[in-house]
């Protein structure tokens, strides 16, 4: 057991040498939280930038749809009214039907 205790004590000594003790004072916890927050900010800023890019792309697409598309489609799709279409499709009226039956 003594050999294991000696190795463990040597390991603890190496650990103490590798990791210095943190400065203990009145600003220890605030400085520690500042370090933690500084590391946290990076992922949040990435999502913030991605959302900004998505919003700007949406605004650009909306402007394109509302401004550019109506200028492209100046001509109406249909040049005839509903009544004109009905008149052309039913060229045979009642008088023509009666005249054709009498013949």
C-alpha angles and dihedrals in degrees: 000000000000091000091054092048090052092050091047092050090049090051091051090049091053089048092052091049093048096046115045118211114263117250109263115211144112093291097047098104097039090050091047091052090047089056091048093048091047089059093046096054096070099068091043092053091052091056090044091054092046092051090048090053092049092050092049092048090051091050091049092049092048091051091048092052096046099040110027102036097056089051090053092049100050094134115075115248092229120037096187128070124235092258092052090054092049092048093052095046094049102045091149108080130184094272091056091049092052092047092050092051092052094055 
